[in-house]
Every structure is written in structure tokens, then in C-alpha cells.
Amino acid sequence: MKFGNAAWGWTPIPEDMPEGDSPKRIAKEIRELGFEAVDYLGTPEALDSYFSGEVAKDLGDYCRSLGLEPNVFVYQESAWNDPDPQVTERTLAGFEKAAATAERMGCKIVSTLVPLPYGAAGWNFKPAAPAQKQSYRLAGDYCYQKDWDTLVGNYRRALAIAKGHGLRMSIECFVGSMISTPHAMLKVLEDVGDDAFGIQLDTNHLVAQHIDPEWTIRMLGGARIFNVHCKDHDAVSRGNIPAGCGITDYTAVIGALKDVGYQGNLTVELEFTDNPRRYNRQALEHLRQCLAGTY
């Protein structure tokens, strides 16, 4: 397994628009720490305004010149279950740009996000106090099966685009999203029904729900996990912390990945940190020990 790094964790806000040679400067820092692979992210705005074909190819070539393999390009969009056909076409057009960018960069995977149930109120499903009531506040005529069918149908269309660019496609399954549990992950894999469609597994999202990542890995199997985000959580108040700083047993996680024949990367992902170099190094050192069996 190679150690990868999520480039968006080096900016003040992970969805920041790249400027000038900022992706190259970040790649250089990532490689200097000893990482072997890199993942990039593109918002619809960045795909329109920054990631031209020339920029994407040049960035991929630069990364490889450093000994850094571009692996995943993430399309930062979550409107996959919107019933409005115009929104769907706009989302798929953006995904086409992301897939083309990934191909030119030399990535192997184009990834995207799992949405909340359609009509749910916002992404920030985090009450400020334990006494605050939690609810998606869905419309009275909300239909789960219709919502699910829309989501799966649009993922199938996106997968066809990805395959047209010689890529596999993965989805990242956030807390509270329509596919937040391993059972839902198995269901979407079954319903999409294509080996080129898989899961971008995030240990932080699982531990935040008190779901064991090791068990999830053994449920899904190595062939359908395309990438693993190694990001820790204390299961109480803080997520998005360096591997080894929360309660995730990465020795067990890596052991399970080996047992199921996982062939992807261990990707350190950190966001919203004031010292990315310090915390990415800390996470990498911990994961190296876990991989070597010395922790």
C-alpha cells in the first residue's frame, strides 16, 4: 500500500480556488514529507476557471517528476439526487469536466460525494447542544424509493462518463448522507452493479457514527474499496484529526485491508488545520508504524 495525501488539506478552506502554481507548491510539500501519491479536488467553479486541459496535464507531469502519483480527482458536488432534470444535466456536465481533468492529470479514479436525502435542511447536521432536537425536516410527500432511484440512476450515468475516460468511479459516504453505513454502501454497490464503481472509505465518517472501520472493510471486501481516507475521530467531540490522535485502531484497519486484498492507497486527509505540514507528518509517521506492525 502506498501512502497518499489529500492536497485540499493544505489550504485554509478545502474548497478554495487554486491560484497560480499553488497545486504544484502543495505537491512539493507533500512529496518532501515522504508521501508517494496525491489526490486533488475540483469544485464546479475551479473546473470552469482553473483546471484547463493544459493545467491538468502539466500538474500531473509535475507530480510524477517528483515521484508523486496522481491517484484520485474529487468532483466537489452533491446534487446527485436532485429531481430537477436541469440540475442533473448541470451536475453531469461538471462531472464530465472532472473526469476529463482526472484523465489528463493521469489519475486512476474520479470520485464524488453522497448527498443528504433530497430536501433535507443543509449539510451542517450538527446540533449546537445536546438538547437541540435533530431532524432532516423533510417534506410530507418525501419518498425514499424515488430519492434512492434518482441517486442510483445518476451515479450510473456518471460512471458511464468515468469509464469513457478510462477511469473508475468512487463515492465518499458522509455522516448523515443517504449512504453513511456499510449496509447502504453494499446496497448501492449492488444496485449500480458495476465493478468499476466503488467506495472511497473514510475512517473518520465511520467512527463518528460509532461504526467499526475494520468490520466495514471486511463487509465490503478489498475489490470495491478504491481509496481509504485515514482521518481520525475521538467519537465524542472532535473529528478530522490526525491518524493516531483519535480512537481509530489503524493497525486493525490496515490488517483488515491486507486480509481482504485491498490494492489502493492509505491517504492522509486533514482539513481546517493551521499547520498542515506538522499534522500530515504526524499522521504519516503513525500510519507507517501501523503498516510495519511496530505500533
Secondary structure, 3 states (H helix, E strand, C coil): CCEEEEHHHHCCCCCCCCCCCHHHHHHHHHHHHCCCEEEEEECHHHHHHCCCHHHHHHHHHHHHHHCCEEEEEEECCCCCCCCCHHHHHHHHHHHHHHHHHHHHHCCCEEEEECCCCCCCCCCCCCCCCCCCCCCCCCCCCCCHHHHHHHHHHHHHHHHHHHHHCCCEEEEECCCCCCCCCHHHHHHHHHHHCCCCEEEEEEHHHHHHCCCCHHHHHHHHCHHHEEEEEECEECCCCCEEECCCCCCCCHHHHHHHHHHCCCCCCEEECCCCCCCHHHHHHHHHHHHHHHHHCCC
